[in-house]
Amino acid sequence: MLNIGLKAEYTVKVEESNTAAAVGSGSLPVFATPALAALAEKTACLCLEGHLDEGCTSVGTVLNIKHTAPTPVGMEVSCSCTLTEVDGRRLVFSATVFDAVGTIGEVYHERFVVKSKSFTEKANARGENLG
């Protein structure tokens, strides 16, 4: 059952591989905005673990990110995520991302619940049309 208020938290360490310089979103050795987005999506998925029907998963559809402070290599970054709205298959999450100093970002995120098999078949069919 999906209930508003489901929460999860996840932490990553800032390493060279998730810096702006490494992922191409900038030239500095600081936690990348795309890495912040991925952290928020992963944490939202963790909120849903054990709460979706058999054969279902969720896919991300909307991200609105405010990345407000840099985090250097070596520090940890955590995301605290809460399910704030359930509208049929549409799920809305609010996430706060922070390091040891304080908040570094806020994320609004939407996901849709889908049937894994039919979604994958639909995606594969799109690729077959390129032939």
QUIZIQUI-V619153 format. One record per helix or strand. SS is the DSSP state (a for helix, b for strand). FROM is the first residue (numbers start at 1). TO is the last residue. If there is no record, write none. Layout:
# QUIZIQUI-V619153
ss:SS from:FROM to:TO
ss:SS from:FROM to:TO
This chain:
# QUIZIQUI-V619153
ss:b from:7 to:13
ss:a from:16 to:18
ss:b from:19 to:19
ss:a from:20 to:23
ss:b from:30 to:31
ss:a from:33 to:48
ss:b from:56 to:67
ss:b from:72 to:72
ss:b from:76 to:87
ss:b from:90 to:98
ss:b from:103 to:115
ss:a from:116 to:128
